[in-house]
Amino acid sequence: MYKVPLTSQIACIILTALFFFAFSVAREPRGWRRLFQSLFSKSGDFSVNKNKVIDESLKKYGICVAMVLLVADVSLFVWGVTYPDRMKAAMQTPEERDKLSEIRKNLGAAGSEGARHAVGQ
């Protein structure tokens, strides 16, 4: 069983929620713009051309922000899943590292000899 750090799990959940929010804004910007305008704008400031520009900007930048959040989320997920292996490697003594490198060297030599026999050299 993997022991993924709790901070990594929480950050992944938050980044996933932010990704879904940013993607939903980018996918349907008109509803979000109308909600924002109804809450924060004066009722006399509405212009069709201005609203169209705002919708296009929300769509363009929303997709970029959503993709950045997705890349950060996936990177953090991979970092969290590989955390136990990285910590195990960091906690090894020099003798254990030497032993593992010797084993890898022997396996690499045996693998190349087997490949030469299969090719017929």
N, CA, C and O atoms as a GROMACS GRO file, in nm:
protein
  484
    1MET      N    1   0.084  -0.119   0.000
    1MET     CA    2   0.000   0.000   0.000
    1MET      C    3   0.088   0.124   0.000
    1MET      O    4   0.182   0.134   0.079
    2TYR      N    5   0.057   0.216  -0.088
    2TYR     CA    6   0.134   0.339  -0.098
    2TYR      C    7   0.099   0.434   0.015
    2TYR      O    8  -0.016   0.443   0.057
    3LYS      N    9   0.200   0.503   0.063
    3LYS     CA   10   0.181   0.606   0.164
    3LYS      C   11   0.205   0.742   0.096
    3LYS      O   12   0.314   0.797   0.105
    4VAL      N   13   0.102   0.793   0.031
    4VAL     CA   14   0.112   0.922  -0.036
    4VAL      C   15   0.093   1.030   0.070
    4VAL      O   16   0.001   1.021   0.151
    5PRO      N   17   0.178   1.132   0.071
    5PRO     CA   18   0.166   1.238   0.173
    5PRO      C   19   0.029   1.306   0.168
    5PRO      O   20  -0.027   1.328   0.060
    6LEU      N   21  -0.024   1.338   0.284
    6LEU     CA   22  -0.156   1.399   0.293
    6LEU      C   23  -0.159   1.535   0.224
    6LEU      O   24  -0.259   1.570   0.162
    7THR      N   25  -0.052   1.611   0.235
    7THR     CA   26  -0.050   1.743   0.170
    7THR      C   27  -0.060   1.728   0.019
    7THR      O   28  -0.124   1.810  -0.048
    8SER      N   29   0.002   1.625  -0.035
    8SER     CA   30  -0.007   1.600  -0.179
    8SER      C   31  -0.149   1.562  -0.218
    8SER      O   32  -0.197   1.607  -0.322
    9GLN      N   33  -0.215   1.482  -0.139
    9GLN     CA   34  -0.353   1.444  -0.168
    9GLN      C   35  -0.446   1.565  -0.165
    9GLN      O   36  -0.530   1.581  -0.254
   10ILE      N   37  -0.431   1.649  -0.064
   10ILE     CA   38  -0.515   1.768  -0.053
   10ILE      C   39  -0.490   1.863  -0.169
   10ILE      O   40  -0.584   1.918  -0.226
   11ALA      N   41  -0.363   1.882  -0.204
   11ALA     CA   42  -0.330   1.971  -0.315
   11ALA      C   43  -0.386   1.918  -0.447
   11ALA      O   44  -0.432   1.996  -0.530
   12CYS      N   45  -0.383   1.787  -0.466
   12CYS     CA   46  -0.441   1.728  -0.588
   12CYS      C   47  -0.591   1.751  -0.595
   12CYS      O   48  -0.644   1.783  -0.701
   13ILE      N   49  -0.659   1.737  -0.483
   13ILE     CA   50  -0.803   1.759  -0.480
   13ILE      C   51  -0.836   1.905  -0.512
   13ILE      O   52  -0.927   1.933  -0.589
   14ILE      N   53  -0.760   1.997  -0.453
   14ILE     CA   54  -0.784   2.139  -0.478
   14ILE      C   55  -0.754   2.175  -0.623
   14ILE      O   56  -0.832   2.247  -0.686
   15LEU      N   57  -0.643   2.126  -0.676
   15LEU     CA   58  -0.610   2.154  -0.815
   15LEU      C   59  -0.711   2.094  -0.912
   15LEU      O   60  -0.742   2.155  -1.015
   16THR      N   61  -0.763   1.977  -0.881
   16THR     CA   62  -0.865   1.916  -0.966
   16THR      C   63  -0.992   2.000  -0.965
   16THR      O   64  -1.053   2.021  -1.070
   17ALA      N   65  -1.033   2.047  -0.848
   17ALA     CA   66  -1.152   2.132  -0.839
   17ALA      C   67  -1.132   2.262  -0.916
   17ALA      O   68  -1.222   2.307  -0.987
   18LEU      N   69  -1.015   2.323  -0.902
   18LEU     CA   70  -0.985   2.446  -0.976
   18LEU      C   71  -0.983   2.421  -1.126
   18LEU      O   72  -1.028   2.506  -1.203
   19PHE      N   73  -0.932   2.305  -1.168
   19PHE     CA   74  -0.932   2.272  -1.310
   19PHE      C   75  -1.074   2.262  -1.363
   19PHE      O   76  -1.106   2.319  -1.468
   20PHE      N   77  -1.161   2.191  -1.291
   20PHE     CA   78  -1.299   2.177  -1.337
   20PHE      C   79  -1.370   2.312  -1.342
   20PHE      O   80  -1.447   2.339  -1.434
   21PHE      N   81  -1.344   2.398  -1.243
   21PHE     CA   82  -1.404   2.531  -1.243
   21PHE      C   83  -1.355   2.613  -1.361
   21PHE      O   84  -1.435   2.674  -1.432
   22ALA      N   85  -1.223   2.616  -1.384
   22ALA     CA   86  -1.167   2.694  -1.494
   22ALA      C   87  -1.217   2.641  -1.629
   22ALA      O   88  -1.246   2.718  -1.720
   23PHE      N   89  -1.227   2.510  -1.641
   23PHE     CA   90  -1.273   2.452  -1.767
   23PHE      C   91  -1.420   2.482  -1.790
   23PHE      O   92  -1.461   2.507  -1.904
   24SER      N   93  -1.500   2.480  -1.684
   24SER     CA   94  -1.642   2.512  -1.701
   24SER      C   95  -1.661   2.659  -1.738
   24SER      O   96  -1.750   2.691  -1.816
   25VAL      N   97  -1.579   2.749  -1.683
   25VAL     CA   98  -1.586   2.890  -1.721
   25VAL      C   99  -1.546   2.907  -1.866
   25VAL      O  100  -1.610   2.981  -1.941
   26ALA      N  101  -1.440   2.838  -1.908
   26ALA     CA  102  -1.392   2.850  -2.046
   26ALA      C  103  -1.491   2.789  -2.144
   26ALA      O  104  -1.504   2.836  -2.257
   27ARG      N  105  -1.560   2.687  -2.103
   27ARG     CA  106  -1.653   2.620  -2.193
   27ARG      C  107  -1.781   2.699  -2.213
   27ARG      O  108  -1.835   2.703  -2.324
   28GLU      N  109  -1.830   2.762  -2.109
   28GLU     CA  110  -1.954   2.840  -2.118
   28GLU      C  111  -1.935   2.973  -2.045
   28GLU      O  112  -1.984   2.991  -1.934
   29PRO      N  113  -1.863   3.068  -2.109
   29PRO     CA  114  -1.831   3.193  -2.039
   29PRO      C  115  -1.949   3.287  -2.021
   29PRO      O  116  -1.948   3.370  -1.930
   30ARG      N  117  -2.051   3.277  -2.105
   30ARG     CA  118  -2.162   3.373  -2.099
   30ARG      C  119  -2.234   3.370  -1.965
   30ARG      O  120  -2.263   3.474  -1.907
   31GLY      N  121  -2.262   3.250  -1.916
   31GLY     CA  122  -2.331   3.239  -1.787
   31GLY      C  123  -2.249   3.295  -1.672
   31GLY      O  124  -2.302   3.363  -1.584
   32TRP      N  125  -2.119   3.268  -1.673
   32TRP     CA  126  -2.032   3.319  -1.566
   32TRP      C  127  -2.018   3.471  -1.576
   32TRP      O  128  -2.013   3.539  -1.473
   33ARG      N  129  -2.011   3.525  -1.699
   33ARG     CA  130  -2.002   3.670  -1.715
   33ARG      C  131  -2.129   3.736  -1.665
   33ARG      O  132  -2.124   3.838  -1.596
   34ARG      N  133  -2.244   3.678  -1.699
   34ARG     CA  134  -2.372   3.735  -1.653
   34ARG      C  135  -2.383   3.732  -1.501
   34ARG      O  136  -2.431   3.827  -1.440
   35LEU      N  137  -2.338   3.623  -1.442
   35LEU     CA  138  -2.340   3.615  -1.295
   35LEU      C  139  -2.251   3.722  -1.234
   35LEU      O  140  -2.291   3.789  -1.139
   36PHE      N  141  -2.132   3.738  -1.287
   36PHE     CA  142  -2.039   3.839  -1.236
   36PHE      C  143  -2.097   3.979  -1.254
   36PHE      O  144  -2.091   4.062  -1.162
   37GLN      N  145  -2.154   4.006  -1.372
   37GLN     CA  146  -2.212   4.138  -1.397
   37GLN      C  147  -2.331   4.166  -1.307
   37GLN      O  148  -2.350   4.279  -1.262
   38SER      N  149  -2.411   4.065  -1.280
   38SER     CA  150  -2.528   4.087  -1.194
   38SER      C  151  -2.485   4.115  -1.050
   38SER      O  152  -2.554   4.187  -0.978
   39LEU      N  153  -2.374   4.059  -1.009
   39LEU     CA  154  -2.329   4.079  -0.871
   39LEU      C  155  -2.248   4.207  -0.853
   39LEU      O  156  -2.260   4.272  -0.750
   40PHE      N  157  -2.165   4.244  -0.952
   40PHE     CA  158  -2.066   4.348  -0.930
   40PHE      C  159  -2.077   4.470  -1.021
   40PHE      O  160  -2.013   4.571  -0.993
   41SER      N  161  -2.153   4.465  -1.128
   41SER     CA  162  -2.158   4.576  -1.223
   41SER      C  163  -2.286   4.656  -1.208
   41SER      O  164  -2.387   4.610  -1.155
   42LYS      N  165  -2.277   4.781  -1.256
   42LYS     CA  166  -2.396   4.865  -1.260
   42LYS      C  167  -2.485   4.819  -1.375
   42LYS      O  168  -2.435   4.766  -1.474
   43SER      N  169  -2.612   4.838  -1.364
   43SER     CA  170  -2.705   4.787  -1.465
   43SER      C  171  -2.696   4.865  -1.596
   43SER      O  172  -2.742   4.814  -1.698
   44GLY      N  173  -2.642   4.984  -1.598
   44GLY     CA  174  -2.636   5.064  -1.720
   44GLY      C  175  -2.511   5.043  -1.802
   44GLY      O  176  -2.498   5.105  -1.908
   45ASP      N  177  -2.419   4.959  -1.760
   45ASP     CA  178  -2.290   4.942  -1.827
   45ASP      C  179  -2.287   4.829  -1.928
   45ASP      O  180  -2.178   4.789  -1.970
   46PHE      N  181  -2.400   4.774  -1.970
   46PHE     CA  182  -2.400   4.658  -2.058
   46PHE      C  183  -2.391   4.700  -2.204
   46PHE      O  184  -2.467   4.786  -2.249
   47SER      N  185  -2.299   4.641  -2.277
   47SER     CA  186  -2.281   4.664  -2.420
   47SER      C  187  -2.262   4.529  -2.487
   47SER      O  188  -2.188   4.444  -2.437
   48VAL      N  189  -2.330   4.509  -2.600
   48VAL     CA  190  -2.324   4.380  -2.669
   48VAL      C  191  -2.182   4.350  -2.715
   48VAL      O  192  -2.132   4.239  -2.697
   49ASN      N  193  -2.117   4.449  -2.776
   49ASN     CA  194  -1.981   4.427  -2.826
   49ASN      C  195  -1.882   4.403  -2.712
   49ASN      O  196  -1.795   4.317  -2.721
   50LYS      N  197  -1.897   4.480  -2.605
   50LYS     CA  198  -1.810   4.462  -2.489
   50LYS      C  199  -1.830   4.324  -2.427
   50LYS      O  200  -1.733   4.258  -2.388
   51ASN      N  201  -1.954   4.280  -2.418
   51ASN     CA  202  -1.983   4.148  -2.362
   51ASN      C  203  -1.926   4.037  -2.450
   51ASN      O  204  -1.878   3.936  -2.399
   52LYS      N  205  -1.931   4.056  -2.581
   52LYS     CA  206  -1.876   3.955  -2.672
   52LYS      C  207  -1.725   3.945  -2.656
   52LYS      O  208  -1.670   3.835  -2.657
   53VAL      N  209  -1.657   4.058  -2.641
   53VAL     CA  210  -1.512   4.059  -2.621
   53VAL      C  211  -1.478   3.991  -2.488
   53VAL      O  212  -1.382   3.914  -2.480
   54ILE      N  213  -1.558   4.020  -2.385
   54ILE     CA  214  -1.534   3.957  -2.254
   54ILE      C  215  -1.552   3.806  -2.265
   54ILE      O  216  -1.471   3.730  -2.210
   55ASP      N  217  -1.656   3.761  -2.334
   55ASP     CA  218  -1.680   3.617  -2.350
   55ASP      C  219  -1.565   3.549  -2.425
   55ASP      O  220  -1.521   3.441  -2.386
   56GLU      N  221  -1.516   3.613  -2.530
   56GLU     CA  222  -1.405   3.555  -2.606
   56GLU      C  223  -1.277   3.550  -2.523
   56GLU      O  224  -1.202   3.453  -2.530
   57SER      N  225  -1.253   3.654  -2.445
   57SER     CA  226  -1.134   3.656  -2.359
   57SER      C  227  -1.143   3.548  -2.252
   57SER      O  228  -1.045   3.479  -2.224
   58LEU      N  229  -1.262   3.534  -2.192
   58LEU     CA  230  -1.280   3.429  -2.091
   58LEU      C  231  -1.255   3.291  -2.149
   58LEU      O  232  -1.193   3.206  -2.085
   59LYS      N  233  -1.302   3.269  -2.270
   59LYS     CA  234  -1.284   3.139  -2.334
   59LYS      C  235  -1.136   3.114  -2.361
   59LYS      O  236  -1.085   3.006  -2.331
   60LYS      N  237  -1.067   3.213  -2.418
   60LYS     CA  238  -0.925   3.196  -2.454
   60LYS      C  239  -0.838   3.174  -2.330
   60LYS      O  240  -0.761   3.079  -2.323
   61TYR      N  241  -0.850   3.264  -2.234
   61TYR     CA  242  -0.765   3.253  -2.116
   61TYR      C  243  -0.810   3.142  -2.022
   61TYR      O  244  -0.728   3.084  -1.951
   62GLY      N  245  -0.939   3.111  -2.021
   62GLY     CA  246  -0.988   3.003  -1.936
   62GLY      C  247  -0.932   2.868  -1.976
   62GLY      O  248  -0.898   2.788  -1.889
   63ILE      N  249  -0.920   2.843  -2.106
   63ILE     CA  250  -0.861   2.717  -2.153
   63ILE      C  251  -0.714   2.710  -2.113
   63ILE      O  252  -0.666   2.606  -2.068
   64CYS      N  253  -0.642   2.821  -2.129
   64CYS     CA  254  -0.499   2.823  -2.091
   64CYS      C  255  -0.482   2.797  -1.942
   64CYS      O  256  -0.397   2.717  -1.902
   65VAL      N  257  -0.562   2.863  -1.860
   65VAL     CA  258  -0.553   2.844  -1.715
   65VAL      C  259  -0.590   2.701  -1.678
   65VAL      O  260  -0.526   2.641  -1.592
   66ALA      N  261  -0.694   2.648  -1.741
   66ALA     CA  262  -0.736   2.510  -1.711
   66ALA      C  263  -0.626   2.410  -1.747
   66ALA      O  264  -0.603   2.315  -1.672
   67MET      N  265  -0.558   2.430  -1.859
   67MET     CA  266  -0.452   2.336  -1.898
   67MET      C  267  -0.331   2.347  -1.805
   67MET      O  268  -0.269   2.245  -1.774
   68VAL      N  269  -0.299   2.467  -1.761
   68VAL     CA  270  -0.189   2.482  -1.664
   68VAL      C  271  -0.224   2.411  -1.534
   68VAL      O  272  -0.140   2.342  -1.475
   69LEU      N  273  -0.348   2.427  -1.489
   69LEU     CA  274  -0.392   2.358  -1.367
   69LEU      C  275  -0.389   2.207  -1.384
   69LEU      O  276  -0.353   2.134  -1.291
   70LEU      N  277  -0.427   2.159  -1.502
   70LEU     CA  278  -0.426   2.015  -1.526
   70LEU      C  279  -0.283   1.960  -1.524
   70LEU      O  280  -0.258   1.855  -1.467
   71VAL      N  281  -0.190   2.031  -1.586
   71VAL     CA  282  -0.050   1.986  -1.587
   71VAL      C  283   0.005   1.986  -1.445
   71VAL      O  284   0.075   1.892  -1.405
   72ALA      N  285  -0.025   2.090  -1.368
   72ALA     CA  286   0.021   2.095  -1.229
   72ALA      C  287  -0.041   1.982  -1.147
   72ALA      O  288   0.027   1.922  -1.064
   73ASP      N  289  -0.167   1.952  -1.170
   73ASP     CA  290  -0.236   1.846  -1.097
   73ASP      C  291  -0.175   1.709  -1.128
   73ASP      O  292  -0.148   1.631  -1.036
   74VAL      N  293  -0.153   1.681  -1.255
   74VAL     CA  294  -0.095   1.552  -1.293
   74VAL      C  295   0.049   1.540  -1.241
   74VAL      O  296   0.089   1.434  -1.194
   75SER      N  297   0.125   1.649  -1.249
   75SER     CA  298   0.263   1.646  -1.199
   75SER      C  299   0.265   1.619  -1.049
   75SER      O  300   0.345   1.538  -1.001
   76LEU      N  301   0.179   1.686  -0.977
   76LEU     CA  302   0.174   1.665  -0.832
   76LEU      C  303   0.128   1.524  -0.798
   76LEU      O  304   0.176   1.465  -0.702
   77PHE      N  305   0.034   1.470  -0.876
   77PHE     CA  306  -0.011   1.333  -0.854
   77PHE      C  307   0.104   1.234  -0.874
   77PHE      O  308   0.124   1.144  -0.792
   78VAL      N  309   0.178   1.250  -0.982
   78VAL     CA  310   0.292   1.160  -1.009
   78VAL      C  311   0.397   1.176  -0.901
   78VAL      O  312   0.455   1.077  -0.856
   79TRP      N  313   0.423   1.298  -0.858
   79TRP     CA  314   0.520   1.322  -0.751
   79TRP      C  315   0.475   1.251  -0.623
   79TRP      O  316   0.557   1.192  -0.553
   80GLY      N  317   0.346   1.258  -0.591
   80GLY     CA  318   0.295   1.194  -0.470
   80GLY      C  319   0.300   1.042  -0.477
   80GLY      O  320   0.330   0.976  -0.377
   81VAL      N  321   0.270   0.986  -0.593
   81VAL     CA  322   0.271   0.840  -0.608
   81VAL      C  323   0.414   0.786  -0.602
   81VAL      O  324   0.437   0.678  -0.549
   82THR      N  325   0.510   0.860  -0.656
   82THR     CA  326   0.649   0.812  -0.655
   82THR      C  327   0.723   0.849  -0.526
   82THR      O  328   0.839   0.812  -0.510
   83TYR      N  329   0.658   0.919  -0.436
   83TYR     CA  330   0.721   0.962  -0.311
   83TYR      C  331   0.780   0.845  -0.230
   83TYR      O  332   0.895   0.855  -0.186
   84PRO      N  333   0.706   0.735  -0.208
   84PRO     CA  334   0.764   0.626  -0.128
   84PRO      C  335   0.891   0.568  -0.190
   84PRO      O  336   0.986   0.537  -0.118
   85ASP      N  337   0.893   0.551  -0.322
   85ASP     CA  338   1.012   0.496  -0.386
   85ASP      C  339   1.130   0.592  -0.376
   85ASP      O  340   1.244   0.549  -0.354
   86ARG      N  341   1.104   0.721  -0.393
   86ARG     CA  342   1.212   0.817  -0.382
   86ARG      C  343   1.267   0.824  -0.240
   86ARG      O  344   1.387   0.839  -0.221
   87MET      N  345   1.180   0.813  -0.141
   87MET     CA  346   1.226   0.817  -0.003
   87MET      C  347   1.303   0.690   0.034
   87MET      O  348   1.399   0.694   0.111
   88LYS      N  349   1.259   0.577  -0.022
   88LYS     CA  350   1.331   0.452   0.004
   88LYS      C  351   1.472   0.460  -0.054
   88LYS      O  352   1.568   0.414   0.008
   89ALA      N  353   1.485   0.516  -0.173
   89ALA     CA  354   1.617   0.530  -0.236
   89ALA      C  355   1.703   0.629  -0.159
   89ALA      O  356   1.825   0.611  -0.150
   90ALA      N  357   1.643   0.733  -0.104
   90ALA     CA  358   1.721   0.832  -0.030
   90ALA      C  359   1.768   0.778   0.105
   90ALA      O  360   1.868   0.826   0.158
   91MET      N  361   1.697   0.681   0.161
   91MET     CA  362   1.731   0.629   0.293
   91MET      C  363   1.830   0.512   0.288
   91MET      O  364   1.867   0.458   0.392
   92GLN      N  365   1.872   0.472   0.168
   92GLN     CA  366   1.965   0.360   0.157
   92GLN      C  367   2.105   0.399   0.204
   92GLN      O  368   2.149   0.514   0.190
   93THR      N  369   2.172   0.300   0.261
   93THR     CA  370   2.311   0.322   0.301
   93THR      C  371   2.400   0.307   0.178
   93THR      O  372   2.358   0.248   0.078
   94PRO      N  373   2.522   0.358   0.183
   94PRO     CA  374   2.613   0.344   0.069
   94PRO      C  375   2.639   0.198   0.031
   94PRO      O  376   2.657   0.167  -0.087
   95GLU      N  377   2.641   0.109   0.130
   95GLU     CA  378   2.663  -0.033   0.100
   95GLU      C  379   2.546  -0.090   0.020
   95GLU      O  380   2.567  -0.166  -0.075
   96GLU      N  381   2.424  -0.053   0.058
   96GLU     CA  382   2.308  -0.101  -0.017
   96GLU      C  383   2.308  -0.048  -0.160
   96GLU      O  384   2.272  -0.120  -0.253
   97ARG      N  385   2.347   0.079  -0.177
   97ARG     CA  386   2.354   0.136  -0.312
   97ARG      C  387   2.458   0.064  -0.397
   97ARG      O  388   2.433   0.036  -0.514
   98ASP      N  389   2.575   0.034  -0.337
   98ASP     CA  390   2.679  -0.039  -0.411
   98ASP      C  391   2.631  -0.178  -0.451
   98ASP      O  392   2.656  -0.223  -0.563
   99LYS      N  393   2.562  -0.245  -0.360
   99LYS     CA  394   2.510  -0.378  -0.388
   99LYS      C  395   2.408  -0.374  -0.503
   99LYS      O  396   2.413  -0.458  -0.593
  100LEU      N  397   2.317  -0.277  -0.500
  100LEU     CA  398   2.218  -0.265  -0.607
  100LEU      C  399   2.282  -0.230  -0.741
  100LEU      O  400   2.240  -0.281  -0.845
  101SER      N  401   2.382  -0.144  -0.741
  101SER     CA  402   2.449  -0.109  -0.867
  101SER      C  403   2.523  -0.230  -0.923
  101SER      O  404   2.529  -0.248  -1.045
  102GLU      N  405   2.581  -0.313  -0.836
  102GLU     CA  406   2.648  -0.435  -0.882
  102GLU      C  407   2.548  -0.533  -0.943
  102GLU      O  408   2.576  -0.596  -1.045
  103ILE      N  409   2.431  -0.545  -0.880
  103ILE     CA  410   2.327  -0.633  -0.934
  103ILE      C  411   2.280  -0.583  -1.070
  103ILE      O  412   2.264  -0.662  -1.163
  104ARG      N  413   2.259  -0.452  -1.081
  104ARG     CA  414   2.216  -0.396  -1.210
  104ARG      C  415   2.321  -0.417  -1.318
  104ARG      O  416   2.288  -0.446  -1.433
  105LYS      N  417   2.448  -0.403  -1.280
  105LYS     CA  418   2.556  -0.423  -1.377
  105LYS      C  419   2.558  -0.568  -1.425
  105LYS      O  420   2.574  -0.595  -1.544
  106ASN      N  421   2.542  -0.662  -1.331
  106ASN     CA  422   2.541  -0.804  -1.368
  106ASN      C  423   2.420  -0.838  -1.454
  106ASN      O  424   2.431  -0.915  -1.550
  107LEU      N  425   2.304  -0.782  -1.422
  107LEU     CA  426   2.185  -0.808  -1.502
  107LEU      C  427   2.199  -0.747  -1.641
  107LEU      O  428   2.153  -0.806  -1.739
  108GLY      N  429   2.261  -0.631  -1.650
  108GLY     CA  430   2.282  -0.568  -1.780
  108GLY      C  431   2.377  -0.649  -1.867
  108GLY      O  432   2.354  -0.661  -1.988
  109ALA      N  433   2.482  -0.704  -1.809
  109ALA     CA  434   2.577  -0.786  -1.884
  109ALA      C  435   2.511  -0.916  -1.928
  109ALA      O  436   2.533  -0.962  -2.041
  110ALA      N  437   2.431  -0.975  -1.841
  110ALA     CA  438   2.364  -1.100  -1.877
  110ALA      C  439   2.260  -1.075  -1.986
  110ALA      O  440   2.240  -1.159  -2.073
  111GLY      N  441   2.194  -0.962  -1.981
  111GLY     CA  442   2.093  -0.930  -2.081
  111GLY      C  443   2.156  -0.908  -2.218
  111GLY      O  444   2.098  -0.949  -2.318
  112SER      N  445   2.272  -0.843  -2.225
  112SER     CA  446   2.336  -0.818  -2.355
  112SER      C  447   2.392  -0.948  -2.413
  112SER      O  448   2.391  -0.964  -2.535
  113GLU      N  449   2.440  -1.041  -2.328
  113GLU     CA  450   2.489  -1.170  -2.378
  113GLU      C  451   2.373  -1.251  -2.434
  113GLU      O  452   2.388  -1.318  -2.537
  114GLY      N  453   2.259  -1.247  -2.368
  114GLY     CA  454   2.141  -1.320  -2.416
  114GLY      C  455   2.094  -1.263  -2.549
  114GLY      O  456   2.047  -1.337  -2.635
  115ALA      N  457   2.104  -1.134  -2.566
  115ALA     CA  458   2.062  -1.072  -2.692
  115ALA      C  459   2.157  -1.112  -2.805
  115ALA      O  460   2.113  -1.134  -2.917
  116ARG      N  461   2.288  -1.123  -2.775
  116ARG     CA  462   2.384  -1.164  -2.879
  116ARG      C  463   2.358  -1.306  -2.924
  116ARG      O  464   2.369  -1.337  -3.043
  117HIS      N  465   2.324  -1.396  -2.828
  117HIS     CA  466   2.295  -1.534  -2.864
  117HIS      C  467   2.169  -1.544  -2.948
  117HIS      O  468   2.161  -1.627  -3.039
  118ALA      N  469   2.070  -1.460  -2.919
  118ALA     CA  470   1.945  -1.465  -2.994
  118ALA      C  471   1.964  -1.416  -3.138
  118ALA      O  472   1.897  -1.464  -3.229
  119VAL      N  473   2.056  -1.322  -3.158
  119VAL     CA  474   2.082  -1.270  -3.292
  119VAL      C  475   2.173  -1.366  -3.369
  119VAL      O  476   2.168  -1.370  -3.492
  120GLY      N  477   2.252  -1.443  -3.300
  120GLY     CA  478   2.339  -1.539  -3.363
  120GLY      C  479   2.485  -1.496  -3.374
  120GLY      O  480   2.558  -1.543  -3.461
  121GLN      N  481   2.526  -1.407  -3.288
  121GLN     CA  482   2.665  -1.358  -3.293
  121GLN      C  483   2.754  -1.440  -3.204
  121GLN      O  484   2.874  -1.413  -3.195
   0.00000   0.00000   0.00000
